[in-house]
Amino acid sequence: MPGKNLSRDEAQQRASILTVDSYQVRLDVTSAPDPAAATFRSTTTIAFRCAEPGAATFLDLLAPAVRAVTLNGRSLDPATAYDGARVHVDGLAAENTLTVEADCAYSRTGEGLHRFTDPADGETYLYTHYEPADARRVFATFEQPDLKAPFDFTVTAPAAWDVRSNAPHRTVTEDGAARTWEFEPTRPISTYLTAVVAGPYHVVRDHYSRALADGTVLDIPLAALCRRSLAPYFDADEILGVTKLGLDFFHEKFDYPYPFGKYDQAFVPEYNIGAMENPGCVTFREEFVFRSKVTDAAYEARANVVLHEMAHMWFGDLVTMRWWDDLWLKESFADFMGSYGLVGAGTRYRAAWVTFANQRKAWAYRQDQFPTTHPITADIRDLEDAKLNFDGITYAKGASVLKQLVAYAGADAFFEGARRYFQRHAFGNTELADLLDILEETSGRDLKSWAAAWLQTAGVNTLTPQLTVDAEGRITELAVLQDGDVQRPHRIAVGLYDRDADGALVRTERFELDVTGARTVVTGAAGHARPALVLLNDDDLTYCKIRFDEESLETLRTGLGDIKDDLARALAWSAVWNLTRDALMPARDYVALVLRFAGQEANIGVLQSLHAQAKGAVDLYADPAWRGEGGRLLADSALRELRSAAPGSDHQLAWARFLAQTANGSEHLGLVRGLLAGTARIDGLEVDQELRWALWLTLAAAGQAGEEELAGEFAADNTASGRRQYTQCLAARPTPEAKAAAWSAVIDSEELPNALVEANIAGFGVPAHRDLTALYAAPYFKLLERVWAERTIEIAMRIVGGFFPQAQVDEATLAEADAWLSGHPDAAPALRRLVLERRDDLARALRAQACDRG
Ligand SMILES: [Zn+2]
């Protein structure tokens, strides 16, 4: 479609001549409950100035039909003005009024105005999601972040509905079966941040107030929303509790009163991402409303997201990046603030930095070692680039580097910088230099070279200890070696660990230093007795991979689980996983560590990531000849730990879920069936609905769940979640017919909603079914360009990433991927990026398997 992929150059050109004064957007969604109605009426009136009268420009709009275009009272013919992606207007005056009337489409992909009908009660729900550029699916826009304006929304909806937008509503007028909601104008915001949530949502209201320094009182009405059928499970008090702690904390740290009036948090169905920071109207994936028991790691993750989105009200919404190159200016900060806030705001999630070190950083390390990695400040040529950059670099590496900046420049300088940044750039747009200038003022340090090393180059450094010891066993020198194409200044701590009287590994010495260049001596270490363990990057101040000296590695093999401190232990787990991924530790050795020590892992989030990694190690990184034995060992340990875990504990649930993921022999599968039938019991383990589906998935993948049984479970749980999991179970059956049906459901129809696309892909790709799915490698590569051209980018990304033959860890599949890449040099860069990353995963798995074979 012409002009769908807006380029940075076009956006710059448009911003150079236009200033937008206001948008008025009228939407009529009264047709939404009628499944036969595909579209809704959208009328947009934009007031804007043009610095070059007589010039031409365009609006972005993705709509099935444009009914009318009027510029300054002059009607334009939609047939010529609208090309399917843009509305072209010329002969601009110095001051312009432009009205576009269109029929826009209800979305099933989570992009634009998504429509969902609840199978539980037939109710229809709508919400919008736009980032980076889908407001144009709902109204005519100048779709770029730096053309901010106040928005005035009016929404006509079924009378029984609640309707929310960024601003509070001004009036509601009833007209028969419909009600019209007029909202207050917003403050100046970017198009991608506007929002509408509409439907018979369940609403929990609350209130936050705070005395400000100037003697006034800031009042913020709070609301938390979810679908009615989820209301029995909605723990809004917990969510609103974290919300209030966060509002206290960010007001103290940022010293800029929350600028968007009220604060709604809506948990919405079939959401593509975790959450979105629409000012005053945040949307979250509704899987954060827990229908069944989850571990505390899930509550922590949700609270982290609540604070992440709240931080965006300042970083991103009040001050916004000029273009997507500087997406990190909001995402890295919000990601950092999520963990920082969990600890600093006084929530009960005290282990947030352990989670960050162990899980969030794993995402960054993985992404940063792809051939497609990029600097934190990226080069984003167009919207397809932008869409792919919501990645482990922009979020997790960026947040890690901010954590390092706080260690390097100090927390006071960092937050004073934030305060000046908001004061100086409120309601404006910024670039890297705007932030650096301020941080240099507040820190008194030259941050240009720091930024060049950390923000403007790609890749992760590896730090390795180099230890020399004298005849008495005393350290004569401890040095830190830094590898990598780019060497960076790292503020790090180095910990020396030894056994205490109880046998626990505890820190006996800590040195803090700046590592610069290829080799840095740790001052103060000489003269100490050689410790059992040298831990670089102790306290996780910097962003790097760490290695160990031989003796320390031996200590980990025999005593990793004995490290007393949760963060230090999490760092050790992370390091041995990196060794495994880098083909420096055989997969079976990593699995042996998990088998030996996971049972004593206290941190529930770390335990759950060990489960996922151990399963991945067996499926992808182990010698195929050992895979069967590795799988049995995991399942045996899951069963053993499940039986010995404290009844009703999070650990018990985590091990039950791990058993569901690994069960293979008749003993394990028999227990799974028994738990489902109620003939087997584990004391304290409640086999609730979500766990039931996890167990059914095990049986389905093992070929031991019939279609009727699965349909029976779905009939008993005819909900959105039930439908997703039923779909996944059907696709997970080990038959050619099941795989063909899942493939076809995704590829041959554009009607399938995003949630079921994902469920089919997940079920299709059971690693153990690699013989069945091998047949799809060739069709996959043939389909790529068509999928990219025909599907929305969200769905195309899922198909390209999800159907890649990643379980086919062999040279032939690698060659197929290479052949496609070399044969399609001109394919869309974003498509090539996705394939390159999956190809790199495959090559990594081959190296790891070679290492495991020995
Ligand atoms: Zn974010």
Residues whose N, C-alpha, C, O or C-beta is under 5 A from the ligand:
A	BS01	ZN	E331 A334
